[in-house]
Amino acid sequence: MKVKYHIEGMTCNGCRTQVEQILNSLAEVKEAHVDLETKEASLVLHKPLDIDKVLKEMPKKYTITEKKEDKSNANHIVATEKTKTRQLFPLFLILVYITMASILLNYKQWDADNFMMDFMGLFYIVFSFFKLLDLSGFAKSFAMYDPLANKLSSYAWVYPFIEIGLGLMFLMRFNIQIALLVTIVVLGITTFGVTKVLLDKKSIQCACLGTALKLPMTKATFIENAIMLVMAFLMLYNR
């Protein structure tokens, strides 16, 4: 059981040490840590602790109040996660459709390489379609996280056409090795940018499906790129 207390009256590290020692001496307390900056004591308890007992043990210069869990904040976090899941639903649905189509194209004579080529080809064609619905909006959003698009604005404008070209190459089985190498370079750059955004915990819009569908930048974006990169490396290795 964990509880937190707000403690006023601590003015130095000596005060912090004194409070921590008193708390750790209580029979109900398994472990106690006190933070001088936040004026917060975090306790792990064997059993419930009466705050009046804590007050009796403390010198009178300290005032102690129990911190209650901010349920409204917890509800806000849950609501945000639900909203993100709802926003990402179109992305998951498109990936399911692309996967099913790739399976149906290859189920009679199953071949993993052909499945992956069809998946990647359909992926590029479908995703480029959504980007072209609002090319200028895509270019602006894409430049916010893709390092190359950020430095070279023209790259963001031609990116959907690169995807169309790659998609046709995979579906027509044309110069597959070149298509794989270009895929690794292009998606490698984008994945680097996506990873940086996620690590920096920035809240920006993902441009993978253009601006027609408002998608937040999440781990799903990283996974989507990672799947394509893994397929590209596997096929390149098998050639």
HELIX and SHEET records of a PDB file:
HELIX    1   1 ASN A   13  SER A   25  1                                  13    
HELIX    2   2 ILE A   51  GLU A   57  1                                   7    
HELIX    3   3 LYS A   71  ASN A  106  1                                  36    
HELIX    4   4 ALA A  112  LEU A  132  1                                  21    
HELIX    5   5 LEU A  135  PHE A  142  1                                   8    
HELIX    6   6 PRO A  147  LYS A  151  1                                   5    
HELIX    7   7 SER A  153  LEU A  171  1                                  19    
HELIX    8   8 ILE A  176  ASP A  200  1                                  25    
HELIX    9   9 LYS A  219  ASN A  238  1                                  20    
SHEET    1   A 4 VAL A  29  ASP A  35  0                                        
SHEET    2   A 4 GLU A  40  LEU A  45 -1                                        
SHEET    3   A 4 LYS A   2  GLU A   8 -1                                        
SHEET    4   A 4 THR A  63  LYS A  67 -1                                        
SHEET    1   B 2 GLN A 205  CYS A 206  0                                        
SHEET    2   B 2 LEU A 215  PRO A 216 -1                                        
END                                                                             
